[in-house]
């Protein structure tokens, strides 16, 4: 067995499953659950630069980067990005091409343009101060309920209720040990019922670290989630072509269509629709027969 399933934890699993069937969370069982999570965190917590910061800008950058991206890849880019763009105003003033240049290697480049737009909104409409309201943050580009909840918990220590992949994994593991197709709406009341409202920031860090351990040491519980989707291979995908197009335009300020097609090295029939989509999304602009990154 891995660290996540010692005999006491097997008993705790049975107890929590029984609680779930009765739809009641007993205080003693909640305490045992928290003790298990916090003990693991005390022994095995992960050190990350954004965890020691209380700067809302730092938290925002880390949460946008962490969307659909493993922690290890974010660690290689986060500090470089913060050094290059130390605050909201520096992102707001930077050309998108410079932001994408630093962002390279993280993938899902639309998050970079969302971050650019968010920082512009913070500077122009909120006097450079990130709102501490989940409802307000969800109106920003690229920020959904989970990201908004995480930002408020980590930047402002608010007892928000949200689910991300590691949190989902923990609750499926403990509360739904024999169930498939578990829905987030079944998990959310349990997240709320077990939340450490006195220290939500630390509690969510602890939950995420326990969930990361479960992925590495146990059969991934998230495969039993109703929302589980296996990520398709990157090589040969439209995502890879998008990245090749953007990398070419980052390295060369203005590129003719024929040069861009040759640089990408894929069939024009595949590349042209992706160029059109990138233009619609605001990543690139066309001037005659040439393309460049949007200003």
C-alpha positions, 0 to 999 in steps of 0.5 A, a space after each residue: 500500500 502507498 502512504 494513502 491507505 494505511 490500516 487506520 485510513 482503511 477504517 476511516 474510509 469505511 467510516 466516511 462511506 457510512 457517513 455519506 450513505 446517511 447524508 450526515 457529516 458527524 463532527 468527530 468524523 470530520 475531525 478525523 478526516 482533517 487530522 489525516 489530511 493535515 498530518 500528511 501535509 505536515 510530513 510531505 507538503 510541497 514547497 512552491 514559490 506562490 504559496 509563500 506569497 500573499 500578493 494577489 497578483 502572484 496568486 493570480 499568475 500561479 492560478 492561471 498557469 496551473 489551469 490544465 498544467 502540471 505543477 512541475 511545468 509551472 515551477 519552471 516558468 512562474 518565477 521567470 514570469 514574475 521577474 519579467 512582469 512583476 505586477 499588473 501594470 507591467 503585464 498591462 503595458 507589455 505587448 502580447 508578443 513579449 508575454 507569449 515569449 515568456 509563456 512558451 513551454 506552458 501550452 494552452 496559450 489562450 491563458 496568456 491572452 486572458 491574463 493580459 486582458 485581466 491585468 488590463 481590466 485590473 489597472 483600468 477599472 479597479 485602480 490596480 487592485 484585484 477584486 476579492 469577490 468570487 462573483 466579480 472574478 468570474 466575470 474576468 476572461 479565463 476565470 471560472 468558479 474554481 479559479 475564482 474560488 482558489 484566488 480568494 482562498 489563497 490571496 485573501 484567505 476566504 472560506 470559499 468552496 471550490 473543486 479542482 482536480 486534486 481536491 476532487 481526487 481526495 473526496 472521491 477517494 475518501 467518500 466514494 470508494 466504490 462509486 463510478 460517475 461521481 458528479 461534482 455536485 455530489 462533492 461540493 457539499 462535502 467540500 463545504 462541510 469539511 472546510 477549515 473556515 479558520 484557515 482555508 488557505 492552508 486547508 486547501 494546500 493540504 488537500 491538494 498535496 494529498 490529492 497529488 499523492 493519490 495520483 502518484 501512489 494509488 489508482 487515480 480516483 478521478 477516473 471515477 469522476 463523471 467529469 473525467 476526460 483523458 487528454 488526447 496526445 499532443 503530438 500531431 494535434 491541433 494544439 501542437 500546430 497552434 503552438 508552432 504557429 505562435 512560436 514562429 510569429 514570436 520569433 519573427 515579428 511579421 511572416 508571410 502566409 507561405 513562410 508561415 505554412 513552411 515553418 509549421 511543416 503541416 498541410 495547408 489544409 490543416 494549418 489555414 483553419 487554425 490560423 483563422 481561429 487564432 485570428 478570431 481569438 485575438 492572438 494574431 492579426 493579418 495585414 495583407 498577406 502577412 501575419 503577426 502577434 496582436 499588439 
